């Protein structure tokens, strides 16, 4: 691929050819547009950082984001303190480096 389309470009890896690129593009297209309907409303989630109810703990999750948005929209200090308590209290949940060091 590099030799043919990027002549004289140094490369330290072997690389792939057009056939492999085409195959990967067809696989991604097949996932996005399956021959059967998924459910008509959503596509399959392939994101590594997508929040999942039964997945690993994320520091910023629907609850913390909701509290932050509510506090800032309403200028509500009490709600903001609830948000900061969830973010700051990492001794049990260990979602940050600080939480791991306590």
N, CA, C and O atoms as a MOPAC input file, in Angstrom:
PM7 MOZYME 1SCF
protein

 N      0.82100 1    -1.17900 1     0.00000 1
 C      0.00000 1     0.00000 1     0.00000 1
 C      0.87300 1     1.25300 1     0.00000 1
 O      0.67600 1     2.16000 1    -0.80800 1
 N      1.83400 1     1.28900 1     0.91400 1
 C      2.71200 1     2.46000 1     1.00500 1
 C      3.57100 1     2.58100 1    -0.24400 1
 O      3.71500 1     3.66800 1    -0.80200 1
 N      4.14000 1     1.46600 1    -0.68100 1
 C      5.00100 1     1.51400 1    -1.86600 1
 C      4.24500 1     1.98300 1    -3.10200 1
 O      4.78000 1     2.74900 1    -3.90300 1
 N      3.01100 1     1.53100 1    -3.26100 1
 C      2.25700 1     1.85200 1    -4.47500 1
 C      1.65600 1     3.25400 1    -4.44000 1
 O      1.72200 1     3.96900 1    -5.44000 1
 N      1.07000 1     3.66500 1    -3.30700 1
 C      0.32600 1     4.92100 1    -3.27600 1
 C      1.04900 1     6.05600 1    -2.56000 1
 O      0.67100 1     7.21700 1    -2.71500 1
 N      2.08200 1     5.74100 1    -1.78100 1
 C      2.85700 1     6.75800 1    -1.07800 1
 C      4.34400 1     6.50200 1    -1.31500 1
 O      5.12600 1     6.35600 1    -0.37500 1
 N      4.70600 1     6.45300 1    -2.57100 1
 C      6.05800 1     6.11700 1    -2.99300 1
 C      7.09000 1     6.97000 1    -2.26000 1
 O      6.90700 1     8.17200 1    -2.07000 1
 N      8.16700 1     6.32500 1    -1.85900 1
 C      9.29800 1     6.92700 1    -1.16000 1
 C      8.96600 1     7.34100 1     0.28000 1
 O      9.75200 1     8.04100 1     0.91700 1
 N      7.83000 1     6.92100 1     0.78400 1
 C      7.48000 1     7.22300 1     2.17600 1
 C      8.01200 1     6.10200 1     3.05600 1
 O      7.67200 1     4.93800 1     2.84200 1
 N      8.84100 1     6.43400 1     4.04400 1
 C      9.36800 1     5.38500 1     4.91800 1
 C      8.27100 1     4.81900 1     5.82300 1
 O      7.40700 1     5.55000 1     6.30700 1
 N      8.32600 1     3.51800 1     6.03500 1
 C      7.35600 1     2.85900 1     6.91200 1
 C      8.06200 1     1.74300 1     7.66500 1
 O      8.80500 1     0.95800 1     7.07600 1
 N      7.82600 1     1.67800 1     8.97000 1
 C      8.45800 1     0.65400 1     9.78700 1
 C      7.55700 1    -0.56900 1     9.95900 1
 O      7.96000 1    -1.56100 1    10.56700 1
 N      6.35300 1    -0.49600 1     9.42800 1
 C      5.43200 1    -1.62500 1     9.56600 1
 C      5.13400 1    -2.21500 1     8.19700 1
 O      5.31200 1    -1.55900 1     7.17000 1
 N      4.68100 1    -3.45200 1     8.19700 1
 C      4.39700 1    -4.13600 1     6.94300 1
 C      3.20700 1    -3.54600 1     6.21000 1
 O      3.22800 1    -3.39500 1     4.98800 1
 N      2.15900 1    -3.21100 1     6.97400 1
 C      1.00000 1    -2.58900 1     6.36600 1
 C      0.01400 1    -3.58000 1     5.77800 1
 O      0.18800 1    -4.79500 1     5.88100 1
 N     -1.01200 1    -3.04300 1     5.16500 1
 C     -2.06700 1    -3.84100 1     4.55700 1
 C     -2.29600 1    -3.36400 1     3.13200 1
 O     -1.77100 1    -2.33400 1     2.71200 1
 N     -3.07900 1    -4.12300 1     2.40900 1
 C     -3.37300 1    -3.76700 1     1.02900 1
 C     -4.81400 1    -3.31300 1     0.85700 1
 O     -5.57800 1    -3.22400 1     1.81800 1
 N     -5.16500 1    -3.03000 1    -0.39000 1
 C     -6.51600 1    -2.56900 1    -0.68900 1
 C     -7.57100 1    -3.62000 1    -0.35500 1
 O     -8.67300 1    -3.27600 1     0.07200 1
 N     -7.24600 1    -4.89100 1    -0.54500 1
 C     -8.21500 1    -5.95000 1    -0.25300 1
 C     -8.58400 1    -5.95200 1     1.22600 1
 O     -9.75400 1    -6.12000 1     1.56900 1
 N     -7.59900 1    -5.76800 1     2.10600 1
 C     -7.87300 1    -5.74000 1     3.54400 1
 C     -8.68100 1    -4.49600 1     3.93000 1
 O     -9.59000 1    -4.57600 1     4.75600 1
 N     -8.35300 1    -3.36100 1     3.33800 1
 C     -9.09800 1    -2.12900 1     3.61200 1
 C    -10.54600 1    -2.27900 1     3.14900 1
 O    -11.47000 1    -1.87900 1     3.85600 1
 N    -10.74100 1    -2.84900 1     1.97500 1
 C    -12.09500 1    -3.06200 1     1.45600 1
 C    -12.87600 1    -4.00700 1     2.35700 1
 O    -14.05200 1    -3.76600 1     2.63200 1
 N    -12.24300 1    -5.07300 1     2.81800 1
 C    -12.91900 1    -6.03800 1     3.69300 1
 C    -13.36100 1    -5.36000 1     4.99300 1
 O    -14.49000 1    -5.56200 1     5.44100 1
 N    -12.47900 1    -4.55500 1     5.60300 1
 C    -12.82400 1    -3.86200 1     6.84400 1
 C    -13.95600 1    -2.86100 1     6.61700 1
 O    -14.84200 1    -2.73100 1     7.46100 1
 N    -13.93400 1    -2.15600 1     5.49100 1
 C    -15.00600 1    -1.20300 1     5.17700 1
 C    -16.33700 1    -1.93000 1     5.00100 1
 O    -17.37300 1    -1.45000 1     5.46200 1
 N    -16.31300 1    -3.07500 1     4.34200 1
 C    -17.54100 1    -3.85300 1     4.16200 1
 C    -18.06300 1    -4.38300 1     5.49700 1
 O    -19.27500 1    -4.42800 1     5.71000 1
 N    -17.16600 1    -4.78300 1     6.39600 1
 C    -17.59500 1    -5.26600 1     7.71500 1
 C    -18.24600 1    -4.14900 1     8.51400 1
 O    -19.28500 1    -4.36100 1     9.14100 1
 N    -17.65200 1    -2.96800 1     8.50100 1
 C    -18.23900 1    -1.83000 1     9.21500 1
 C    -19.59000 1    -1.44300 1     8.61000 1
 O    -20.52800 1    -1.11800 1     9.33800 1
 N    -19.68500 1    -1.47700 1     7.29600 1
 C    -20.95100 1    -1.16000 1     6.62200 1
 C    -22.01600 1    -2.18500 1     6.98800 1
 O    -23.16900 1    -1.82200 1     7.21900 1
 N    -21.64800 1    -3.44900 1     7.04300 1
 C    -22.60400 1    -4.49900 1     7.39700 1
 C    -23.11800 1    -4.32400 1     8.82300 1
 O    -24.27900 1    -4.62100 1     9.10600 1
 N    -22.26500 1    -3.84700 1     9.71500 1
 C    -22.71300 1    -3.59100 1    11.09500 1
 C    -23.69400 1    -2.42000 1    11.13600 1
 O    -24.68400 1    -2.45800 1    11.86600 1
 N    -23.41900 1    -1.39300 1    10.36000 1
 C    -24.27000 1    -0.19900 1    10.36500 1
 C    -25.58400 1    -0.42500 1     9.62300 1
 O    -26.61200 1     0.14700 1     9.98500 1
 N    -25.55000 1    -1.24800 1     8.60100 1
 C    -26.73700 1    -1.49100 1     7.78300 1
 C    -26.94800 1    -2.99300 1     7.62200 1
 O    -26.71500 1    -3.53900 1     6.54300 1
 N    -27.38500 1    -3.66000 1     8.67900 1
 C    -27.57800 1    -5.11300 1     8.59500 1
 C    -28.72000 1    -5.46300 1     7.65600 1
 O    -29.57500 1    -4.62900 1     7.35900 1
 N    -28.72200 1    -6.70600 1     7.19400 1
 C    -29.78700 1    -7.14400 1     6.29600 1
 C    -31.09000 1    -7.35500 1     7.05000 1
 O    -32.14800 1    -7.44000 1     6.42700 1
 N    -31.04000 1    -7.44000 1     8.36600 1
 C    -32.23100 1    -7.55100 1     9.20600 1
 C    -32.30600 1    -6.29000 1    10.07200 1
 O    -31.26500 1    -5.75700 1    10.45400 1
 N    -33.48300 1    -5.80900 1    10.38500 1
 C    -33.57600 1    -4.61200 1    11.22100 1
 C    -33.16700 1    -4.93100 1    12.66500 1
 O    -33.54300 1    -5.97100 1    13.20600 1
 N    -32.40000 1    -4.03200 1    13.28100 1
 C    -31.99000 1    -4.24500 1    14.66400 1
 C    -33.20300 1    -4.15000 1    15.58600 1
 O    -33.65300 1    -5.16500 1    16.11700 1
 N    -33.72500 1    -2.97100 1    15.77800 1
 C    -34.97700 1    -2.80000 1    16.49600 1
 C    -35.70600 1    -1.56200 1    15.99600 1
 O    -36.75700 1    -1.18900 1    16.51700 1
 N    -35.13600 1    -0.93800 1    14.98600 1
 C    -35.76400 1     0.22100 1    14.38200 1
 C    -35.48400 1     1.53000 1    15.08300 1
 O    -35.87200 1     2.58700 1    14.58500 1
 N    -34.81700 1     1.49000 1    16.23600 1
 C    -34.61100 1     2.72100 1    16.99000 1
 C    -33.14100 1     3.03000 1    17.27300 1
 O    -32.74100 1     4.19400 1    17.25400 1
 N    -32.34600 1     2.01600 1    17.53100 1
 C    -30.96100 1     2.27200 1    17.91500 1
 C    -30.00500 1     1.35900 1    17.15900 1
 O    -30.36600 1     0.27000 1    16.71300 1
 N    -28.78800 1     1.83800 1    17.03300 1
 C    -27.72300 1     1.02300 1    16.47000 1
 C    -26.96700 1     0.36000 1    17.61600 1
 O    -27.02900 1     0.81900 1    18.75600 1
 N    -26.26900 1    -0.69700 1    17.31500 1
 C    -25.45100 1    -1.36000 1    18.31800 1
 C    -24.34900 1    -0.40500 1    18.77000 1
 O    -23.77400 1     0.30700 1    17.94700 1
 N    -24.05100 1    -0.38200 1    20.05300 1
 C    -23.06100 1     0.52700 1    20.61200 1
 C    -21.68900 1    -0.13000 1    20.54900 1
 O    -21.48800 1    -1.22700 1    21.06900 1
 N    -20.74800 1     0.55500 1    19.90400 1
 C    -19.39100 1     0.04700 1    19.81400 1
 C    -18.42000 1     0.92900 1    20.58900 1
 O    -17.21800 1     0.66100 1    20.59300 1
 N    -18.91900 1     1.98000 1    21.25000 1
 C    -18.06000 1     2.90900 1    21.95700 1
 C    -17.42900 1     2.29500 1    23.19200 1
 O    -18.10100 1     1.62500 1    23.97600 1
 N    -16.15100 1     2.52400 1    23.36200 1
 C    -15.43400 1     1.99100 1    24.50500 1
 C    -15.83300 1     2.69700 1    25.78800 1
 O    -15.81400 1     2.08500 1    26.85500 1
 N    -16.19700 1     3.97600 1    25.70900 1
 C    -16.49200 1     4.75500 1    26.90300 1
 C    -17.98400 1     4.98800 1    27.10200 1
 O    -18.37000 1     5.80500 1    27.93700 1
 N    -18.81300 1     4.30000 1    26.36400 1
 C    -20.25700 1     4.43500 1    26.50400 1
 C    -20.69000 1     3.95900 1    27.88500 1
 O    -20.29100 1     2.88300 1    28.33100 1
 N    -21.51300 1     4.76700 1    28.56500 1
 C    -22.01500 1     4.36800 1    29.87800 1
 C    -22.95600 1     3.17900 1    29.72000 1
 O    -23.82000 1     3.16000 1    28.84400 1
 N    -22.77100 1     2.20100 1    30.57800 1
 C    -23.65000 1     1.03900 1    30.60100 1
 C    -24.11000 1     0.81300 1    32.03300 1
 O    -23.29400 1     0.79600 1    32.95500 1
 N    -25.39700 1     0.64300 1    32.22100 1
 C    -25.97700 1     0.48600 1    33.55500 1
 C    -25.27700 1    -0.61700 1    34.34600 1
 O    -25.00500 1    -0.45600 1    35.53600 1
 N    -24.99000 1    -1.72600 1    33.69000 1
 C    -24.34900 1    -2.84900 1    34.38300 1
 C    -22.85100 1    -2.91900 1    34.08600 1
 O    -22.21900 1    -3.94600 1    34.33200 1
 N    -22.28400 1    -1.84100 1    33.56300 1
 C    -20.86700 1    -1.81300 1    33.23100 1
 C    -20.01900 1    -1.29600 1    34.37500 1
 O    -20.48300 1    -1.17100 1    35.50900 1
 N    -18.77400 1    -0.99900 1    34.06200 1
 C    -17.86000 1    -0.50700 1    35.07700 1
 C    -18.24200 1     0.91100 1    35.50600 1
 O    -18.93200 1     1.62600 1    34.77900 1
 N    -17.78900 1     1.30100 1    36.68100 1
 C    -18.08900 1     2.61300 1    37.22500 1
 C    -17.37400 1     3.69800 1    36.43100 1
 O    -16.18700 1     3.57400 1    36.12800 1
 N    -18.09100 1     4.75000 1    36.10000 1
 C    -17.51300 1     5.92600 1    35.47000 1
 C    -17.70000 1     7.09500 1    36.41500 1
 O    -18.76400 1     7.23800 1    37.01800 1
 N    -16.69000 1     7.93100 1    36.55300 1
 C    -16.77700 1     9.09700 1    37.41800 1
 C    -17.89700 1    10.01000 1    36.94100 1
 O    -18.70400 1    10.48400 1    37.74100 1
 N    -17.94400 1    10.25500 1    35.64000 1
 C    -19.01200 1    11.06700 1    35.07100 1
 C    -20.04400 1    10.11600 1    34.48600 1
 O    -19.81800 1     9.49600 1    33.44700 1
 N    -21.15600 1    10.01100 1    35.15400 1
 C    -22.22400 1     9.10100 1    34.76000 1
 C    -23.52300 1     9.89600 1    34.69400 1
 O    -23.51900 1    11.08300 1    35.01800 1
 N    -24.62000 1     9.29300 1    34.29000 1
 C    -25.86000 1    10.06100 1    34.16700 1
 C    -26.25300 1    10.80900 1    35.44500 1
 O    -26.76700 1    11.92400 1    35.36900 1
 N    -26.01900 1    10.21600 1    36.60700 1
 C    -26.39600 1    10.89400 1    37.86300 1
 C    -25.53400 1    12.12400 1    38.11500 1
 O    -26.06300 1    13.19100 1    38.42600 1
 N    -24.21100 1    11.99500 1    37.98700 1
 C    -23.35200 1    13.14800 1    38.25500 1
 C    -23.56000 1    14.24400 1    37.21000 1
 O    -23.56900 1    15.42600 1    37.55300 1
 N    -23.72300 1    13.87900 1    35.97100 1
 C    -23.96100 1    14.87400 1    34.91800 1
 C    -25.27700 1    15.59500 1    35.16400 1
 O    -25.35400 1    16.81500 1    35.02100 1
 N    -26.31200 1    14.84800 1    35.53500 1
 C    -27.61600 1    15.45300 1    35.82000 1
 C    -27.50600 1    16.46600 1    36.96000 1
 O    -28.04000 1    17.57100 1    36.87000 1
 N    -26.80600 1    16.08000 1    38.03500 1
 C    -26.67400 1    16.98500 1    39.17200 1
 C    -25.91000 1    18.24500 1    38.79900 1
 O    -26.28200 1    19.34200 1    39.21500 1
 N    -24.84600 1    18.10000 1    38.01900 1
 C    -24.07700 1    19.26900 1    37.60000 1
 C    -24.92300 1    20.19700 1    36.73300 1
 O    -24.92300 1    21.41100 1    36.93400 1
 N    -25.64100 1    19.62700 1    35.77500 1
 C    -26.48000 1    20.45200 1    34.90600 1
 C    -27.58300 1    21.14800 1    35.69600 1
 O    -27.85500 1    22.32800 1    35.47700 1
 N    -28.21700 1    20.42300 1    36.61100 1
 C    -29.29500 1    20.99600 1    37.41900 1
 C    -28.76300 1    22.12800 1    38.29600 1
 O    -29.38200 1    23.18700 1    38.39700 1
 N    -27.61400 1    21.89800 1    38.92600 1
 C    -27.03300 1    22.91400 1    39.79900 1
 C    -26.68000 1    24.18200 1    39.04200 1
 O    -26.93600 1    25.28400 1    39.52700 1
 N    -26.09200 1    24.04100 1    37.85800 1
 C    -25.69100 1    25.23000 1    37.10200 1
 C    -26.87900 1    25.93600 1    36.47300 1
 O    -26.91000 1    27.16600 1    36.42600 1
 N    -27.84800 1    25.19000 1    35.99300 1
 C    -29.02700 1    25.82200 1    35.38300 1
 C    -29.85700 1    26.59800 1    36.40000 1
 O    -30.39700 1    27.66100 1    36.09700 1
 N    -29.94900 1    26.04900 1    37.61400 1
 C    -30.79900 1    26.66200 1    38.63600 1
 C    -30.00900 1    27.48600 1    39.64800 1
 O    -30.58300 1    28.04100 1    40.58500 1
 N    -28.69300 1    27.56500 1    39.45900 1
 C    -27.82900 1    28.26800 1    40.40300 1
 C    -28.09500 1    27.75800 1    41.82100 1
 O    -28.28300 1    28.53400 1    42.75800 1
 N    -28.10400 1    26.42700 1    41.94600 1
 C    -28.48700 1    25.74700 1    43.18300 1
 C    -27.24500 1    25.18600 1    43.86700 1
 O    -26.69600 1    24.17000 1    43.44000 1
 N    -26.80600 1    25.85900 1    44.93300 1
 C    -25.58400 1    25.45900 1    45.62900 1
 C    -25.75500 1    24.11600 1    46.33600 1
 O    -24.81000 1    23.33000 1    46.39000 1
 N    -26.92400 1    23.84300 1    46.87200 1
 C    -27.17300 1    22.58200 1    47.57000 1
 C    -27.00700 1    21.39300 1    46.60000 1
 O    -26.38500 1    20.39000 1    46.94700 1
 N    -27.55300 1    21.51200 1    45.42000 1
 C    -27.41000 1    20.45500 1    44.41300 1
 C    -25.95500 1    20.33400 1    43.97400 1
 O    -25.46100 1    19.22900 1    43.75000 1
 N    -25.27000 1    21.46900 1    43.85100 1
 C    -23.85600 1    21.43900 1    43.48300 1
 C    -23.03700 1    20.71500 1    44.54200 1
 O    -22.12600 1    19.96000 1    44.20300 1
 N    -23.34200 1    20.93200 1    45.81800 1
 C    -22.62800 1    20.23300 1    46.88600 1
 C    -22.88600 1    18.72500 1    46.81600 1
 O    -21.99200 1    17.93300 1    47.11200 1
 N    -24.09500 1    18.32400 1    46.43100 1
 C    -24.39900 1    16.90200 1    46.25500 1
 C    -23.54900 1    16.32400 1    45.11400 1
 O    -23.01800 1    15.21900 1    45.22100 1
 N    -23.42900 1    17.09100 1    44.02200 1
 C    -22.59400 1    16.68800 1    42.88500 1
 C    -21.13900 1    16.54200 1    43.32400 1
 O    -20.50400 1    15.52700 1    43.03600 1
 N    -20.60400 1    17.55600 1    44.02400 1
 C    -19.19900 1    17.50300 1    44.42300 1
 C    -18.94300 1    16.37300 1    45.42000 1
 O    -17.85700 1    15.79400 1    45.43100 1
 N    -19.93100 1    16.05500 1    46.25500 1
 C    -19.76500 1    14.93700 1    47.18800 1
 C    -19.58900 1    13.63500 1    46.40900 1
 O    -18.73000 1    12.82000 1    46.74800 1
 N    -20.40700 1    13.43500 1    45.35800 1
 C    -20.27700 1    12.22200 1    44.54700 1
 C    -18.93800 1    12.16400 1    43.82400 1
 O    -18.33500 1    11.09600 1    43.71600 1
 N    -18.47800 1    13.29200 1    43.33600 1
 C    -17.21300 1    13.33900 1    42.59900 1
 C    -16.02600 1    13.19400 1    43.54700 1
 O    -15.07400 1    12.47200 1    43.25000 1
 N    -16.08500 1    13.88100 1    44.68800 1
 C    -14.94900 1    13.90000 1    45.60100 1
 C    -14.80500 1    12.63500 1    46.43600 1
 O    -13.68700 1    12.26800 1    46.79800 1
 N    -15.89500 1    11.96700 1    46.74800 1
 C    -15.83100 1    10.80200 1    47.63300 1
 C    -15.44400 1     9.56100 1    46.83700 1
 O    -16.30000 1     8.81800 1    46.35700 1
 N    -14.14800 1     9.35500 1    46.71100 1
 C    -13.64700 1     8.24600 1    45.90200 1
 C    -13.00300 1     7.15200 1    46.73800 1
 O    -12.40200 1     6.22900 1    46.18800 1
 N    -13.11800 1     7.24300 1    48.06100 1
 C    -12.44000 1     6.26000 1    48.90300 1
 C    -13.00300 1     4.85300 1    48.73200 1
 O    -12.27000 1     3.87500 1    48.87900 1
 N    -14.29000 1     4.73800 1    48.42300 1
 C    -14.88200 1     3.41100 1    48.25300 1
 C    -15.01700 1     3.00600 1    46.79100 1
 O    -14.86300 1     1.83200 1    46.45400 1
 N    -15.30500 1     3.97100 1    45.92500 1
 C    -15.57600 1     3.63800 1    44.52300 1
 C    -14.31700 1     3.51500 1    43.67600 1
 O    -14.32000 1     2.81400 1    42.66500 1
 N    -13.26700 1     4.17000 1    44.06400 1
 C    -11.96800 1     4.08900 1    43.38600 1
 C    -12.03800 1     4.34400 1    41.88100 1
 O    -11.52900 1     3.55200 1    41.08800 1
 N    -12.66500 1     5.44400 1    41.49700 1
 C    -12.77400 1     5.78400 1    40.07600 1
 C    -11.69300 1     6.75400 1    39.63800 1
 O    -11.59500 1     7.07100 1    38.45300 1
 N    -10.88000 1     7.23100 1    40.56900 1
 C     -9.79800 1     8.16400 1    40.21900 1
 C     -8.51800 1     7.72500 1    40.91700 1
 O     -8.54200 1     6.87300 1    41.80600 1
 N     -7.40500 1     8.31300 1    40.50600 1
 C     -6.12600 1     8.02600 1    41.16000 1
 C     -6.19600 1     8.44800 1    42.61900 1
 O     -5.68700 1     7.74800 1    43.49500 1
 N     -6.83700 1     9.61200 1    42.89100 1
 C     -6.96200 1    10.08800 1    44.25500 1
 C     -7.72000 1     9.06400 1    45.10700 1
 O     -7.35500 1     8.82300 1    46.25700 1
 N     -8.76300 1     8.47000 1    44.54900 1
 C     -9.52000 1     7.46600 1    45.28000 1
 C     -8.71100 1     6.22000 1    45.58800 1
 O     -8.93300 1     5.56800 1    46.60800 1
 N     -7.78000 1     5.88900 1    44.71800 1
 C     -6.94500 1     4.71200 1    44.93800 1
 C     -5.89100 1     4.95200 1    46.00600 1
 O     -5.39300 1     4.00000 1    46.60800 1
 N     -5.54200 1     6.21600 1    46.25100 1
 C     -4.47900 1     6.54000 1    47.20500 1
 C     -4.98300 1     6.73700 1    48.62100 1
 O     -4.18500 1     6.84700 1    49.55200 1
 N     -6.26500 1     6.78200 1    48.79400 1
 C     -6.81900 1     7.02200 1    50.14400 1
 C     -6.80400 1     5.75500 1    50.93600 1
 O     -7.22600 1     5.74500 1    52.09200 1

